[in-house]
Amino acid sequence: MNIHELYQIYLRHSSIQTDTRKLKKGDFFFALKGPNFNANAFAKQALEGGAAYAVIDDPSYYIDERTIVVADVLQALQQLANHHRKQFQIPIVAITGSNGKTTTKELIHAVLSSQYKTYTTEGNLNNHIGVPLTLLKIKSDAEMAIVEMGANHQKEIESYCVIAEPTHGLITNCGKAHLEGFGGVEGIRKGKGELFDWLRAHNGTAFLMTDYDYLKKMSAGISNIITYGTTDAETIGHIALSDPFLAVTFTKPQLETVHTALVGDYNLPNVLAAAAVALYFKVPFQKIKAAIESYQPSNSRSQLVQKGSIRVIVDAYNANPSSMKAAIENFGRAAGNGKMLVLGAMAELGEESIDEHKAIVDEIKKHSWKDVLLVGGDFAKIKHPFRQLASAEDAGKWLQQQNLNGAYLLVKGSRSMGMEGVLPYINES
């Protein structure tokens, strides 16, 4: 079956599903394979569960005419997504970066949605499966689309650009994330820079944070650049407050202070990016202000959780050396007594992992804390004067036994550590 025939089926059954547990009647099921699963084996279950069609790549699982056999299911899904994308003449804004890309994506969606019908990546479905699924959820009424692109090795962003064909793009930053896969900081810049490479080659538009000199170098040769930052940019803003919630005063294009529900001054570039994108697309500033101020962070990203007299900053969706250092510095500057760190180890750092964990310990030592809990991973392999615990559950149980009245906690760690798991153990007081 060629892509045009597959697309005609998609037009009749546009709800794509890859998980039989989430299947709804009439869904179009794609039987993806992975290292530990082969969804071809679930094609029959999917059809019996109400799927209109099932796409497989192992003919031995063929059931009837509702079974579509292709050479490779993932490739078919990606080709279908690209074919669907080609039906639209709308701005497609791609976002990548080491830190802040999901928050930036959510903020940009909030501001653009105030003016346009905008589709965006759900959650952080930003990989080789998530990118095509995002595109395939775009409906005919779309005026804008935002596609988040995550990556842990080179050529990954390039492959997503081929599928999504973005017209506009933004790299939040290039920090120390996925060092193991990218092969160091220069590898990270090269990998994330694949988005700028696409825009350069296709006369696209880049949104550029001028505070980062390396992004200026990476964007060289792109004919259309829209700038934002704290100086020398088309959209300029500065931190007005950041304890605990960030407020940003814009001095260009107009004087206005925006009060956010985000914790941490490291969210400044995310807010500036959202404003810059919205202004470029001619969203009135008052709509931008209202959208940013009404945005509520979720999924353990820059959230402030209040439990009686206990305050907890939950920034536990992920962590790398850059974001961890920024979070500790920000929390160290915050007013208040009884500040405690509950930090999970960082993943995917390869040979540099021990040194990067040592650097985080050195950063912790620069500030005064009521207590510090370091959890799991390579924190356990280095010498430090702080409490070492094996898991988030163990950290939670230790916290449960303490008098935390009036305490102020920062909880952060890599996704694999599940540091939000300490929250149920923190008793209100």
Secondary structure as UniProt FT lines:
FT   HELIX           3..12
FT   STRAND          16..17
FT   HELIX           20..22
FT   TURN            25..26
FT   STRAND          28..30
FT   STRAND          33..34
FT   TURN            35..36
FT   STRAND          37..38
FT   HELIX           39..42
FT   HELIX           43..48
FT   TURN            49..50
FT   STRAND          53..56
FT   HELIX           59..61
FT   TURN            65..66
FT   STRAND          67..69
FT   HELIX           73..85
FT   TURN            86..87
FT   STRAND          92..96
FT   HELIX           101..113
FT   TURN            114..115
FT   STRAND          118..120
FT   TURN            123..124
FT   TURN            128..129
FT   HELIX           130..136
FT   TURN            140..141
FT   STRAND          144..148
FT   TURN            154..155
FT   HELIX           156..164
FT   STRAND          168..171
FT   HELIX           179..182
FT   HELIX           185..192
FT   HELIX           194..201
FT   TURN            202..203
FT   STRAND          205..209
FT   TURN            210..211
FT   HELIX           213..218
FT   TURN            219..221
FT   STRAND          224..229
FT   STRAND          235..242
FT   STRAND          245..252
FT   STRAND          256..263
FT   HELIX           265..267
FT   HELIX           268..280
FT   TURN            281..282
FT   HELIX           285..294
FT   TURN            299..300
FT   STRAND          303..307
FT   TURN            308..309
FT   STRAND          310..315
FT   HELIX           321..333
FT   STRAND          339..344
FT   HELIX           350..352
FT   HELIX           353..365
FT   STRAND          371..375
FT   HELIX           377..381
FT   STRAND          387..389
FT   HELIX           392..400
FT   TURN            405..406
FT   STRAND          408..412
FT   HELIX           415..417
FT   HELIX           419..425
//
